[in-house]
Amino acid sequence: MSDVVASDEILRRIQRALSVARREEQAWKTRSVDLRASDPEGCREAEVRARAYEAVRTVLDEIVTPGAHGPDS
């Protein structure tokens, strides 16, 4: 872990992680809607996972675009 990584490489890695978080958030939201009628417990689980990815996405987005999320977001 002592390798030096250039700032542009760090930014690329964060952007890839942000892209993954967006996809996963959307996938879990979709799954939540699909499970709403048939599996309430599965729906709740999917909602929790979607929220977790939303939190990750928000943090990564703030790193890439400082100030994108105001104090009330």
Secondary structure, DSSP 8 states (H G I E B T S, - for coil): ------HHHHHHHHHHHHHHHHHHHHHHHHHHHHHTTT-HHHHHHHHHHHHHHHHHHHHHHHHHSTTSS-TT-
